[in-house]
Amino acid sequence: MSSGSPRRRIRVVSYAINGRGMGHLVRQLAILRAMRRICAVLELRFEPWILTSSEADTLARREGFCALKMPSKAMVKDAGLDAARFLRIARTWVLNTVAGLQPDLLVVDTFPGGSFGELLAALELAPQRALVARRVKPGFAEQEGYAGLLPLYQAQIHPDDSGCGPILIRSREELLPRAAARSQLGIPEGARAIYLSVGGGGDLRAPEILPKLVRSLSGSYYLVVGAGPLYQGPELRGPGITWLSRYVPMELFAGLDGAVTAGGYNSFHELMHAGVPSVFLPQPRIADDQGERVMRAVKAGAGLLAESVSQVPELVSQLGAGHRQAALDLVPENGATRAAVQCLSGLIPQADLDWALAALPPGIRDAELPAIRLLGGVHPGQASSLAPKPALVAERLEKWRGILDVHQPPDDLAWSLLQGIARKFPLSERGELIAGAELLFAAWAPFDDWMGALSLLRAIPTQRKLSVGRFGVWMGEWLAGHEDLFDALRDFSRLEQGGKRSVSEVMLALTESAQ
């Protein structure tokens, strides 16, 4: 990529078809979030599409991704439709959809041949292919339909301790503070909060197990029931219970004191990463070995194993600070970004990927991604000799966060203002740009009219001689004599005379008139 070239597009299709559950979809969303961040920093147009059969497909919308939905096998059975006919339709739909989208990269979760065995014909339609090779039971991994297809994938991502690490939808830095999380969950001050979950709610035993858990713990703890979007059993709402039929976002987990949960991939790793000690009730699965996963946590001291629901109350009472620390130690990092890098390695030069990773500081919010590009300037793919040090980018980002914290502009307008400042002062060095932004935001903040500030900034012609710092100082002094930004804009427009006078001349005239 050269500095003046149009932004390159990377189109990704995520195949998240694997029953009616949520785990495979959440993993794909986590990887897509990381890809979106990397592409934003490198100024690449990112076009993601999700193919899913999950009945929790609204999770994609929550994260800002488009999902193309087909019914799950379980939903087809529930609706009384012919399974053989659905299988033929599903295979044709997947093949035609992938052919129509023409992805640069196809990312598949767990099953290399697809949930319907239909992917073999579709794989050749994507030049780059990546498999999220979640650990499966040994007998399943040895089957020809699984092992024989692995070589067809250029990248194989192993979301475990020996690979990229667990793939999670959020990292610790993105969790809400404990007080804020408890407030959103409705947990009273001083209450010990226990989270109850048996996955996304689609398990056939969920309508039996979840109410039993609620009744056994009700009155002793404040219960946050993560019934999940797929749950169809009885709901036990009442005092001391927050019942959530929707997906419980991981960013709220810091508000919990313990959990009772199955051993599914996502719930397990999310709770451990958030430091929530747990009592486990593993469920049998065809390919997923929940028992093995749970025993790793038990051996590490991060949780306890319940043989039955009747054992749960006693085991919950034993959860303590030692279990919490062991959970934090068991899943110390989120591997989503490493997984995204592996997926993109066949499409983006490694030097660019390395720079993007170094330039993305922990805890960066999606709304800040454009600021990374703007404050960082060019990256290796454009002009390696001019690329700033990632540490310098992080330092500038912290200054930008400081401006936002002090003046509290809306996220969208804050970015528009910063972008506008850079556009009006194109020759300003990046460090000077952020210093000028600090002066200008301080000048605009007292009016609490950020749209007015944007209108005033848009009235300023592009400056190739006047420094943004000098302009920022003048703006603060001049606006101190105004009651609102509308009057200031009118004064500026009158004296500028449609561009006949330079900004420096207007500044001088306005300063003299103020005196």
C-alpha positions in Angstrom: 0.0 0.0 0.0 1.2 3.4 -0.8 0.2 6.6 0.9 -2.1 7.8 -1.8 -3.7 4.5 -2.8 -7.3 3.7 -2.2 -8.1 1.6 0.9 -7.9 -2.1 0.2 -10.9 -4.2 1.0 -10.7 -7.5 2.9 -13.9 -9.5 2.8 -14.3 -12.2 5.4 -17.0 -14.9 5.7 -17.3 -16.5 9.2 -18.9 -19.9 9.1 -20.7 -20.3 12.5 -23.0 -23.1 11.8 -23.1 -25.7 14.5 -26.4 -26.3 16.1 -28.7 -23.9 17.9 -26.1 -22.9 20.6 -24.0 -19.8 21.0 -20.4 -20.9 21.6 -19.3 -21.2 18.0 -20.9 -17.8 17.2 -19.4 -16.0 20.1 -15.9 -17.3 19.2 -16.3 -16.0 15.6 -17.5 -12.7 16.9 -14.5 -12.4 19.1 -12.2 -13.0 16.2 -14.1 -10.6 13.9 -13.9 -7.9 16.6 -10.1 -8.3 16.7 -9.9 -8.3 12.9 -11.9 -5.1 12.7 -9.5 -3.4 15.0 -6.4 -4.5 13.1 -7.9 -3.4 9.8 -9.0 -0.1 11.2 -5.4 0.7 12.4 -4.0 -0.3 9.0 -6.6 1.6 7.1 -8.1 -1.5 5.4 -11.8 -1.7 4.5 -13.1 -4.6 6.5 -16.2 -6.4 5.2 -17.3 -9.2 7.5 -20.2 -11.6 6.9 -21.4 -14.3 9.3 -23.2 -17.5 8.2 -24.9 -19.0 11.3 -27.6 -21.4 12.4 -27.5 -20.1 16.0 -30.9 -19.0 17.4 -28.9 -16.3 19.2 -27.9 -14.6 16.0 -28.9 -11.2 17.5 -25.5 -11.3 19.2 -23.9 -10.4 15.9 -26.1 -7.3 15.7 -25.0 -6.4 19.2 -21.4 -6.4 18.1 -22.1 -4.5 14.9 -21.8 -7.4 12.4 -24.2 -8.6 9.7 -25.4 -12.2 10.0 -27.1 -14.4 7.4 -29.3 -16.8 9.3 -30.5 -20.3 8.6 -32.5 -22.4 11.1 -30.6 -24.9 13.2 -31.2 -28.6 13.0 -32.9 -28.5 16.3 -35.2 -25.7 15.2 -36.1 -27.7 12.0 -37.0 -30.7 14.2 -39.0 -28.6 16.6 -40.9 -27.1 13.6 -41.7 -30.6 12.2 -39.9 -30.1 8.9 -38.4 -32.9 6.9 -34.8 -33.3 7.9 -33.6 -34.7 4.6 -35.1 -31.9 2.6 -33.6 -29.3 5.0 -30.2 -30.9 4.6 -30.3 -30.5 0.8 -31.5 -26.9 1.1 -28.8 -26.1 3.7 -26.0 -27.5 1.6 -27.1 -25.5 -1.5 -27.6 -22.3 0.6 -24.2 -22.4 2.1 -22.5 -23.1 -1.3 -24.4 -20.4 -3.1 -23.9 -17.8 -0.4 -20.2 -18.3 -0.2 -20.0 -18.2 -4.0 -22.0 -14.9 -4.1 -20.0 -13.2 -1.3 -16.6 -14.2 -2.9 -14.6 -13.9 0.4 -10.9 -13.3 0.6 -10.9 -15.4 3.8 -13.3 -18.1 5.1 -13.1 -18.7 8.8 -14.7 -22.0 10.0 -15.3 -23.0 13.6 -14.6 -26.6 14.8 -15.8 -28.7 11.9 -13.6 -28.5 8.8 -16.2 -30.1 6.6 -19.0 -28.0 7.9 -22.0 -29.0 10.0 -23.7 -30.5 7.0 -20.6 -31.9 5.3 -21.2 -29.2 2.7 -18.0 -27.1 3.0 -15.7 -29.3 0.9 -17.2 -27.8 -2.3 -17.2 -24.3 -0.9 -13.6 -24.2 0.4 -12.1 -23.7 -3.1 -14.2 -20.5 -3.4 -12.0 -18.7 -0.8 -8.3 -18.2 -1.5 -7.5 -18.1 2.2 -9.1 -20.5 4.8 -8.7 -20.6 8.5 -10.1 -23.3 10.9 -10.7 -22.5 14.6 -9.7 -26.0 15.7 -11.3 -26.1 19.1 -10.2 -29.1 21.1 -12.5 -32.1 20.5 -12.7 -35.6 22.0 -9.9 -37.9 20.7 -12.3 -40.3 19.0 -13.9 -37.5 17.1 -10.5 -35.9 16.1 -9.3 -39.2 14.6 -12.3 -39.6 12.2 -11.4 -39.3 8.5 -14.0 -36.7 8.0 -12.2 -34.5 10.5 -8.5 -35.2 10.3 -8.5 -35.7 6.5 -9.7 -32.2 5.9 -7.3 -30.3 8.1 -4.6 -29.8 5.4 -7.2 -27.8 3.3 -6.8 -24.9 5.8 -3.8 -22.6 5.5 -4.3 -21.5 9.1 -5.3 -23.6 12.0 -6.1 -21.7 15.2 -5.9 -23.7 18.4 -7.9 -21.8 21.1 -6.2 -23.5 24.0 -3.1 -23.2 26.2 -0.9 -24.7 23.6 -2.1 -22.4 20.8 -3.3 -18.8 20.7 -5.0 -19.1 24.1 -8.8 -19.1 24.8 -10.7 -16.8 22.4 -13.0 -14.5 24.3 -15.5 -11.8 23.3 -14.0 -9.4 25.9 -10.6 -8.9 27.6 -10.2 -8.0 31.3 -9.5 -4.4 30.4 -13.0 -4.2 28.8 -14.9 -5.4 31.9 -16.9 -2.8 33.7 -15.8 -1.8 37.2 -17.4 -3.9 39.9 -19.7 -1.2 41.2 -21.0 -0.3 37.7 -21.5 -4.0 36.8 -23.4 -4.7 40.0 -25.6 -1.7 39.4 -26.5 -2.9 35.9 -27.3 -6.3 37.2 -29.5 -4.9 40.0 -27.3 -6.4 42.8 -27.9 -4.7 46.2 -24.9 -3.3 48.1 -23.3 -5.9 50.3 -25.1 -8.9 48.8 -23.1 -12.0 47.7 -24.1 -12.5 44.0 -24.0 -15.9 42.4 -24.4 -16.4 38.7 -26.4 -19.4 37.4 -26.1 -20.7 33.9 -26.4 -23.9 31.9 -25.1 -22.4 28.7 -27.2 -20.5 26.1 -30.3 -22.3 27.3 -30.7 -24.6 24.4 -29.7 -27.7 26.3 -32.7 -30.1 26.6 -32.1 -30.4 30.4 -32.0 -26.6 31.0 -35.7 -26.3 31.8 -35.2 -28.9 34.6 -31.8 -27.9 36.0 -32.0 -24.1 36.1 -35.2 -23.9 38.2 -33.7 -26.5 40.6 -30.6 -24.4 41.0 -32.6 -21.2 41.7 -34.7 -22.9 44.3 -31.7 -24.5 46.1 -29.8 -21.2 46.4 -32.7 -18.6 46.7 -32.6 -16.7 49.9 -29.0 -17.5 50.7 -27.5 -15.4 47.9 -28.5 -12.8 45.3 -29.0 -14.8 42.1 -28.2 -13.5 38.6 -29.8 -16.1 36.3 -28.3 -16.2 32.9 -31.1 -18.2 31.3 -29.9 -17.3 27.8 -31.7 -16.4 24.6 -32.5 -20.1 23.9 -34.1 -21.0 27.2 -37.8 -22.1 27.0 -38.4 -23.4 30.5 -40.2 -21.9 33.5 -38.9 -18.5 34.8 -38.6 -18.0 38.6 -38.5 -14.3 39.0 -38.9 -12.6 42.3 -37.1 -10.7 45.1 -33.4 -11.5 45.2 -33.3 -12.6 41.6 -32.2 -10.9 38.4 -33.5 -13.2 35.6 -31.9 -12.5 32.2 -33.4 -14.2 29.2 -31.0 -12.4 26.9 -27.3 -13.0 26.6 -25.4 -11.9 29.8 -22.5 -9.8 28.5 -19.1 -10.8 29.8 -18.3 -7.1 30.7 -20.7 -7.5 33.7 -18.9 -10.5 35.2 -16.7 -8.3 37.5 -19.9 -7.8 39.6 -20.2 -11.5 40.5 -18.9 -13.3 43.6 -19.3 -16.8 42.2 -21.0 -19.0 39.6 -22.7 -22.3 39.1 -22.2 -23.2 35.4 -21.8 -26.0 32.9 -18.4 -26.5 31.3 -19.0 -25.1 27.9 -16.1 -23.4 26.1 -17.2 -19.8 26.3 -18.9 -19.7 29.7 -15.9 -21.6 31.3 -13.2 -19.3 29.9 -15.1 -16.1 30.3 -15.8 -16.8 34.0 -12.2 -17.8 34.6 -10.8 -14.8 32.8 -13.0 -12.5 34.8 -11.9 -14.2 38.1 -15.3 -15.7 39.0 -14.8 -18.9 41.1 -17.3 -21.5 40.0 -19.1 -24.7 40.8 -19.3 -26.8 37.7 -22.0 -29.1 36.4 -20.5 -30.4 33.1 -22.8 -31.6 30.4 -22.3 -34.4 27.9 -21.5 -33.4 24.3 -20.8 -35.3 21.1 -17.5 -33.6 20.4 -16.8 -31.2 23.3 -15.2 -32.7 26.4 -16.6 -30.5 29.1 -15.5 -32.9 31.8 -11.8 -32.6 30.8 -12.1 -28.8 30.8 -13.8 -28.6 34.2 -11.2 -30.9 35.8 -8.4 -28.6 34.7 -10.1 -25.8 36.7 -10.7 -28.0 39.7 -7.1 -29.2 39.8 -5.9 -25.6 39.5 -8.1 -24.6 42.5 -10.3 -22.3 40.4 -13.5 -24.1 41.1 -15.3 -27.2 42.4 -17.1 -30.1 40.7 -20.7 -31.0 41.6 -21.8 -34.5 40.9 -25.5 -33.4 41.2 -27.6 -30.3 41.8 -28.1 -31.3 45.4 -24.4 -30.8 46.1 -24.4 -27.3 44.7 -25.4 -25.2 47.8 -22.7 -26.7 50.0 -20.0 -26.3 47.3 -21.0 -22.6 46.6 -20.5 -21.8 50.3 -16.9 -23.1 49.9 -15.9 -20.7 47.1 -13.5 -18.0 48.3 -10.7 -15.6 47.4 -8.2 -18.5 46.7 -10.5 -19.8 44.0 -10.8 -16.4 42.5 -7.1 -15.9 42.2 -6.7 -19.4 40.7 -9.3 -18.6 38.1 -7.5 -15.4 37.1 -4.2 -17.4 36.8 -5.9 -20.2 34.8 -7.0 -17.9 31.9 -4.7 -14.9 32.1 -5.1 -13.6 28.5 -7.6 -13.3 25.7 -6.3 -15.0 22.5 -8.8 -13.3 20.1 -6.2 -10.9 18.7 -3.6 -13.6 18.2 -6.3 -15.7 16.4 -7.2 -12.8 14.2 -3.5 -12.3 13.2 -3.2 -16.0 12.3 -6.4 -15.7 10.1 -5.1 -12.5 8.4 -1.5 -13.6 7.9 -2.1 -14.8 4.4 -3.7 -11.4 3.4 -1.7 -8.8 5.2 2.2 -8.4 5.3 3.6 -9.6 8.7 5.3 -6.3 9.2 2.0 -4.5 9.1 0.4 -7.0 11.4 3.2 -6.6 13.9 2.9 -2.8 13.8 -0.9 -3.0 14.3 -0.5 -5.3 17.3 2.1 -3.0 18.9 0.0 0.1 18.2 -3.1 -1.3 19.9 -2.8 -0.6 23.6 -4.7 -2.8 26.1 -8.3 -1.7 26.8 -8.7 0.4 23.7 -12.4 1.1 22.9 -13.8 0.6 19.4 -14.7 4.3 19.3 -10.9 5.1 19.7 -9.7 3.1 16.8 -9.9 6.0 14.3 -7.9 8.1 16.7 -5.1 5.5 16.6 -4.7 6.0 12.9 -4.9 9.7 13.1 -2.5 10.1 16.1 -0.1 7.4 14.8 0.2 8.6 11.2 1.5 6.1 8.7 2.3 2.5 9.3 4.9 0.2 7.7 2.8 -0.6 4.6 2.9 3.0 3.7 6.3 4.3 4.7 8.2 2.3 7.2 10.9 4.9 7.7 8.2 7.4 8.9 6.2 5.0 11.1 6.0 6.3 14.7 7.0 4.1 17.6 3.9 2.3 19.0 4.8 3.6 22.5 4.5 7.2 21.1 1.1 6.3 19.7 0.0 5.0 23.1 1.3 8.2 24.7 -0.7 10.3 22.3 -3.8 8.2 22.8 -3.6 8.7 26.6 -3.5 12.4 26.1 -6.5 12.1 23.8 -8.3 10.1 26.5 -7.5 12.8 29.0 -9.1 15.4 26.8 -12.3 13.3 26.6 -12.3 12.6 30.3 -12.1 16.3 31.2 -14.5 17.7 28.7 -16.9 14.8 28.1 -17.9 15.4 24.5 -20.1 12.8 22.7 -17.9 10.0 21.2 -19.0 10.6 17.6 -18.6 14.4 17.8 -15.3 14.1 19.6 -13.9 12.0 16.7 -15.4 14.4 14.1 -13.7 17.3 15.8 -10.3 15.7 16.0 -10.6 14.6 12.4 -11.6 18.2 11.5 -8.7 19.7 13.3 -6.3 17.4 11.4 -8.0 18.3 8.2 -7.8 22.1 8.8 -4.1 21.9 9.9 -2.7 19.2 7.6 0.9 20.1 8.1 0.8 19.8 11.8 3.0 17.2 13.4 0.9 14.6 15.3 2.2 15.6 18.7 1.3 19.3 17.9 -2.1 18.1 16.7 -3.1 16.6 20.0 -1.7 19.6 21.9 -3.8 21.9 19.7 -6.9 19.7 20.3 -6.4 20.1 24.0 -6.5 23.9 23.7 -9.5 23.9 21.3 -11.6 21.4 23.4 -10.9 23.5 26.5 -12.1 26.6 24.5 -15.3 24.9 23.3 -16.3 22.9 26.5 -17.8 25.8 28.5 -20.5 26.3 25.9 -21.6 22.6 26.0 -22.5 22.9 22.3 -20.3 20.4 20.5 -22.3 20.6 17.3 -21.7 24.4 17.4 -18.0 23.7 17.9 -18.0 21.5 14.8 -19.8 24.2 12.8 -17.3 26.8 13.9 -14.4 24.5 13.0 -15.9 23.8 9.5 -16.0 27.5 8.8 -12.2 27.7 9.2 -10.3 27.4 5.9 -7.5 24.9 5.6 -4.3 26.3 7.1 -0.8 25.7 5.7 1.0 28.5 7.6 -0.9 29.1 10.8 0.0 26.5 13.5 -2.8 24.7 15.3 -1.2 25.6 18.7 -1.3 29.3 18.0 -4.9 29.0 16.7 -5.9 27.1 19.8 -4.6 29.8 22.1 -6.3 32.5 20.1 -9.6 30.5 20.1 -9.6 30.2 23.9 -9.0 34.0 24.4 -11.5 35.0 21.8 -14.4 32.8 22.8 -14.1 34.0 26.4 -15.9 37.1 25.3 -18.9 35.2 23.8 -22.1 33.8 25.3 -22.7 31.2 22.7 -21.0 29.6 19.6 -23.7 30.7 17.2 -22.7 34.4 17.8 -19.0 33.5 17.5 -19.7 31.7 14.1 -21.6 34.8 12.9 -18.8 37.1 13.9 -16.2 35.0 12.2 -18.2 34.6 9.0 -18.8 38.4 8.8 -15.1 39.3 9.1 -13.8 36.4 7.0 -15.8 37.8 4.0 -16.3 34.6 2.2 -12.6 33.7 2.3 -11.3 37.0 1.1 -9.4 37.5 4.4 -7.0 35.0 5.9 -7.7 33.4 9.3 -4.7 35.3 10.7 -6.3 38.6 9.6 -9.6 37.6 11.1 -7.9 36.6 14.3 -6.2 40.0 14.5 -9.4 41.9 13.7 -11.4 39.9 16.3 -8.7 40.3 18.9 -8.7 44.1 18.4 -12.4 44.4 18.5 -12.5 42.4 21.7 -10.1 44.9 23.2 
